[in-house]
């Protein structure tokens, strides 16, 4: 094992060992040796008791007597190996020298090793240490495998965004630009009879290009923000900030979007003058995301309620919409990265599925918490709570 891997091994006190033997004196001998070596011990005097203890608190290693009344070690081993939650716990059999025929069955049932009675302390400790190290190494490999699978899924999601979500607006920009070139050529050749109409069309196409480019920039910024947060590169400057002023400022910037969909903001400051510890730029980004989501997912003509309230843990922003609400399944994955929900924007707006995952990480980085309460068909309310300065 490499020096680096050895350095990452848990200390003996971090390893829990279940010792199973129907002879109390044997348990006392083994427990004494292991405790002197620094291990945490959980004893059991029967197979049934061992299974109960494993269900309550899975150990890192099991030292299991092979021959016991009622339920022998073979049966205990088979039952543990039959359950997904316990099959990877290494089992070392404790056996007398005249039990070798049964021992072969034990190894075939899934045990990793055996120690003969009477116990030789250095041998027992060496085998325990070796199999704990092997288990730790396997656990690391499993975690890395799961992380790699997760990263591969995220890569596929990212490629999907690059291939679809960015390709579509690029195609739109290309189309608008071609229309503008055609109009410009017609102007140059004197083929345009209605100059005013041509100017209006040029202006409209230019605005569409600008809006589409802004949407693409937002998508790219979301991807960069997610990457920056996960790499731990987001630097925060936590200072007292007037939360009511921050919310009011965001509502003013978002109001044109709400007006375009005939939506009405209802702003209620029930907390009074209050400051929270937050990063000014990040706090604004969080509030903008929550309010813009309410606009995005609310139908035309609906109300959006934004409230500021004090709470036992700080000060809370509440953003309530009259949209379609969220199903129980959607709520489970709401703050996940690249989450794709059944609820869709109501005005043709776009979503990468990154916004709320970024919001969650940003709020938690400022020692706050964020959550949602919703019932399908009855809108949703998002809460962001921050520690009061």
C-alpha positions in Angstrom: 0.0 0.0 0.0 1.3 3.5 -0.9 2.3 6.0 1.8 -0.5 8.3 0.7 -3.1 5.5 1.0 -1.8 4.5 4.4 -2.0 8.0 5.6 -5.7 8.1 4.8 -6.5 4.9 6.7 -8.8 5.4 9.7 -7.4 5.1 13.2 -8.3 2.0 15.2 -10.7 4.0 17.3 -12.7 4.8 14.2 -13.2 1.1 13.4 -16.0 -0.8 15.1 -15.5 -4.6 15.4 -18.3 -7.0 16.3 -17.1 -10.0 18.3 -19.4 -13.0 18.3 -18.8 -16.1 20.5 -21.1 -18.1 22.8 -18.2 -18.6 25.3 -17.9 -15.5 27.4 -14.3 -16.1 28.2 -13.4 -16.2 24.5 -15.1 -12.8 24.0 -13.3 -11.4 27.0 -9.9 -12.5 25.6 -10.6 -11.1 22.2 -12.1 -7.8 23.4 -9.2 -7.2 25.7 -6.7 -7.6 22.9 -8.6 -5.4 20.5 -9.4 -2.7 23.0 -5.7 -2.5 24.0 -5.0 -1.9 20.3 -7.5 1.0 20.3 -10.4 -0.6 18.5 -14.1 0.0 19.3 -15.8 -3.3 20.2 -19.4 -4.5 20.1 -19.8 -8.0 21.6 -22.6 -10.6 21.0 -23.0 -14.0 22.6 -25.2 -15.7 20.0 -25.9 -15.6 16.2 -29.3 -14.1 16.7 -27.9 -11.3 18.9 -25.2 -10.7 16.3 -27.7 -10.2 13.5 -29.7 -7.8 15.6 -26.7 -5.7 16.5 -25.6 -5.5 12.8 -29.0 -4.2 11.8 -28.8 -1.5 14.5 -25.2 -0.5 13.8 -23.2 -2.1 11.0 -19.6 -2.8 12.1 -16.5 -2.5 10.0 -15.4 -6.0 10.7 -16.9 -9.2 12.3 -15.0 -11.8 14.3 -17.5 -14.7 14.2 -17.3 -18.0 16.2 -17.9 -20.8 13.7 -19.6 -23.3 16.1 -22.4 -22.0 18.2 -25.7 -23.5 19.5 -29.1 -22.5 17.9 -27.5 -20.5 15.0 -23.9 -21.3 14.1 -21.5 -19.0 12.4 -22.1 -20.5 9.0 -25.8 -19.5 9.1 -25.0 -16.0 10.4 -22.5 -15.6 7.6 -24.9 -16.7 4.9 -27.6 -14.4 6.2 -25.3 -11.4 6.3 -24.0 -12.1 2.8 -27.5 -12.4 1.5 -28.4 -8.8 2.4 -27.1 -5.9 0.2 -26.6 -3.7 3.3 -24.3 -6.2 5.1 -22.8 -8.4 2.4 -19.6 -6.2 2.1 -18.7 -6.4 5.8 -15.6 -8.6 6.1 -16.0 -11.7 8.3 -13.2 -13.5 10.0 -14.1 -16.9 11.6 -12.9 -17.8 15.0 -12.4 -21.6 14.9 -10.8 -24.5 16.7 -8.3 -26.5 14.8 -10.6 -29.5 14.6 -13.3 -27.5 12.7 -11.5 -27.3 9.4 -14.1 -29.1 7.4 -16.7 -26.5 8.5 -14.2 -23.7 7.9 -14.1 -24.5 4.2 -17.9 -24.1 4.1 -17.5 -20.8 5.9 -15.0 -19.4 3.4 -17.3 -20.6 0.6 -20.1 -18.7 2.3 -18.2 -15.5 2.0 -15.8 -15.2 5.0 -12.5 -13.5 4.2 -10.2 -15.3 6.7 -10.0 -17.3 9.9 -8.1 -17.3 13.2 -7.7 -20.5 15.2 -8.2 -20.9 18.9 -6.4 -20.5 21.3 -5.7 -17.0 19.9 -2.2 -15.7 19.1 -2.4 -12.0 19.8 0.0 -10.8 17.1 -1.7 -13.0 14.5 -5.2 -11.9 15.4 -4.3 -8.2 15.4 -2.4 -8.5 12.1 -5.4 -10.2 10.4 -7.8 -7.6 11.8 -5.6 -4.7 10.7 -5.1 -6.2 7.2 -8.8 -6.8 6.5 -9.8 -3.4 7.9 -7.3 -1.8 5.5 -8.7 -3.8 2.6 -12.2 -2.8 3.5 -11.2 0.8 3.7 -9.5 0.6 0.3 -12.6 -1.0 -1.2 -14.8 1.7 0.3 -12.6 4.3 -1.3 -12.8 2.6 -4.6 -16.7 2.4 -4.4 -16.9 6.1 -3.5 -14.6 7.0 -6.3 -16.6 4.8 -8.7 -19.8 6.5 -7.6 -18.3 10.0 -8.0 -17.0 9.1 -11.5 -20.5 7.9 -12.4 -21.9 11.1 -11.1 -19.4 13.2 -12.9 -20.0 11.2 -16.1 -23.7 12.0 -15.8 -23.0 15.6 -15.3 -20.7 15.6 -18.3 -23.5 14.1 -20.4 -25.9 16.8 -19.1 -23.4 19.5 -19.9 -22.9 18.1 -23.4 -26.7 18.0 -23.8 -26.8 21.7 -22.9 -24.0 22.5 -25.3 -25.5 20.5 -28.1 -29.2 21.5 -27.7 -29.7 24.5 -25.3 -26.9 26.5 -26.8 -27.3 25.3 -30.4 -30.9 26.5 -30.6 -30.3 30.1 -29.7 -27.2 30.2 -31.9 -29.4 29.0 -34.8 -31.8 31.8 -33.9 -29.1 34.4 -33.9 -27.9 33.2 -37.2 -31.4 33.4 -38.7 -32.0 37.0 -37.3 -28.5 38.1 -38.6 -29.3 36.7 -42.1 -32.6 38.6 -42.1 -30.8 41.8 -41.2 -28.2 41.2 -43.9 -31.0 40.8 -46.5 -32.7 44.0 -45.3 -29.3 45.9 -45.4 -28.6 44.6 -49.0 -32.1 45.7 -50.1 -31.5 49.1 -48.6 -28.2 49.4 -50.4 -29.8 48.4 -53.7 -32.7 50.8 -53.2 -35.2 48.0 -53.3 -37.0 49.0 -50.1 -40.2 51.0 -50.6 -41.2 51.4 -46.9 -38.1 52.6 -45.1 -39.9 53.0 -41.8 -41.1 49.4 -41.9 -37.6 48.2 -42.8 -36.1 50.1 -39.9 -38.7 48.6 -37.5 -37.8 45.1 -38.7 -34.1 45.8 -38.4 -34.6 47.1 -34.9 -36.8 44.1 -33.9 -34.3 41.6 -35.2 -31.4 43.4 -33.5 -33.3 43.2 -30.2 -34.0 39.5 -30.7 -30.3 38.9 -31.3 -29.5 40.9 -28.1 -32.1 39.0 -26.0 -31.0 35.6 -27.4 -27.3 36.4 -26.7 -28.2 37.5 -23.2 -30.0 34.2 -22.6 -26.9 32.3 -23.8 -24.7 34.4 -21.6 -26.9 33.6 -18.6 -26.7 29.9 -19.4 -22.9 30.0 -19.7 -22.6 32.1 -16.4 -24.7 29.5 -14.6 -22.4 26.7 -15.8 -19.3 28.8 -14.7 -20.9 29.6 -11.3 -21.7 25.9 -10.7 -18.2 25.0 -11.5 -16.7 27.8 -9.4 -18.8 26.8 -6.3 -18.0 23.1 -6.6 -14.3 23.8 -6.9 -14.5 26.0 -3.7 -13.3 29.0 -5.6 -16.2 31.3 -4.6 -14.8 34.0 -2.3 -17.4 35.7 -0.1 -17.3 39.0 1.8 -19.9 38.6 4.6 -20.9 42.0 5.8 -24.2 43.5 7.3 -26.6 44.2 4.5 -30.0 45.8 4.6 -32.1 42.9 3.4 -35.3 44.9 2.7 -33.4 47.3 0.5 -31.8 44.4 -1.4 -35.2 42.7 -2.0 -36.7 46.0 -3.1 -33.9 46.7 -5.6 -34.3 43.2 -7.2 -38.1 43.7 -7.5 -37.5 46.9 -9.4 -35.1 45.2 -11.9 -37.5 42.3 -12.3 -40.7 44.3 -12.6 -40.5 44.9 -16.4 -40.5 41.1 -16.9 -43.5 40.7 -14.6 -45.3 43.6 -16.4 -44.7 42.0 -19.7 -46.7 38.9 -18.4 -49.3 41.1 -16.7 -48.1 39.9 -13.3 -48.3 41.9 -10.1 -45.7 42.0 -7.4 -47.0 42.3 -3.8 -44.1 43.4 -1.5 -44.5 43.1 2.3 -41.8 43.9 4.8 -43.0 42.4 8.0 -39.5 42.3 9.5 -38.9 46.1 9.7 -35.3 47.4 9.4 -33.0 44.4 9.5 -29.5 43.6 8.4 -28.2 40.1 7.6 -24.6 38.8 7.2 -24.2 38.2 3.5 -22.1 38.9 0.4 -23.9 41.7 -1.4 -23.3 40.4 -4.9 -24.2 36.8 -4.1 -27.3 37.8 -2.1 -28.6 39.8 -5.0 -28.0 36.8 -7.3 -30.0 34.6 -4.9 -32.9 37.0 -4.6 -32.9 37.6 -8.4 -33.1 33.8 -9.0 -36.0 33.3 -6.7 -38.0 36.2 -8.0 -37.3 35.5 -11.7 -38.3 31.9 -11.2 -41.7 33.1 -9.8 -42.1 35.3 -12.9 -41.0 32.5 -15.2 -43.2 29.7 -13.9 -46.3 31.9 -13.1 -49.0 32.2 -15.8 -50.0 35.5 -17.3 -52.0 37.8 -15.0 -51.1 36.1 -11.7 -49.8 37.6 -8.4 -46.4 37.1 -6.9 -46.0 37.7 -3.2 -42.6 38.6 -1.7 -42.4 38.9 2.1 -39.7 39.6 4.6 -40.1 38.1 8.0 -38.1 37.5 11.1 -37.6 33.9 12.3 -36.0 32.2 15.3 -32.9 31.6 13.3 -32.6 34.9 11.4 -34.5 36.7 8.8 -36.5 35.0 6.0 -37.4 36.0 2.4 -40.5 34.3 1.1 -41.4 34.3 -2.6 -44.8 32.9 -3.3 -46.3 32.4 -6.8 -49.6 31.3 -8.2 -48.0 28.8 -10.7 -48.7 25.1 -11.2 -47.0 24.0 -8.0 -44.6 21.1 -7.7 -45.3 17.4 -7.4 -43.7 15.4 -4.6 -41.3 13.9 -7.1 -40.3 17.3 -8.4 -39.7 18.5 -4.8 -37.2 15.7 -4.2 -34.9 16.8 -7.0 -35.7 20.5 -6.9 -32.3 21.7 -5.7 -30.3 19.1 -7.7 -27.9 20.0 -10.4 -29.3 19.9 -13.9 -32.8 19.2 -12.4 -35.4 18.8 -15.1 -38.9 19.3 -13.5 -42.3 18.6 -14.9 -43.3 22.3 -14.4 -42.3 24.4 -17.4 -41.9 28.2 -17.9 -45.1 29.8 -19.0 -43.8 32.4 -21.4 -41.4 30.5 -23.5 -38.5 31.3 -21.1 -35.5 29.0 -20.9 -34.1 26.9 -18.0 -30.9 25.0 -17.7 -31.9 23.3 -14.4 -28.9 24.9 -12.7 -30.4 27.9 -11.0 -31.8 26.5 -7.8 -28.7 24.2 -7.2 -26.6 27.3 -7.4 -28.9 29.2 -5.1 -28.7 26.4 -2.5 -24.9 26.4 -2.5 -24.7 30.2 -2.4 -27.2 30.4 0.5 -25.5 27.7 2.5 -22.1 29.3 1.8 -23.5 32.4 3.6 -24.6 30.2 6.6 -28.2 30.3 5.5 -30.7 27.7 4.4 -33.2 27.5 1.5 -36.3 25.3 1.0 -39.6 25.1 -0.8 -43.2 24.4 0.2 -45.6 23.5 -2.5 -48.7 21.6 -3.4 -49.4 20.5 -6.9 -51.9 22.9 -8.5 -51.6 25.5 -5.7 -48.4 27.3 -6.5 -45.1 27.3 -4.6 -43.4 29.3 -1.9 -39.6 29.5 -1.7 -37.8 30.4 1.5 -34.3 31.8 2.0 -33.2 32.4 5.5 -30.1 34.3 6.6 -28.4 34.9 10.0 -29.2 38.4 11.3 -26.2 40.6 11.6 
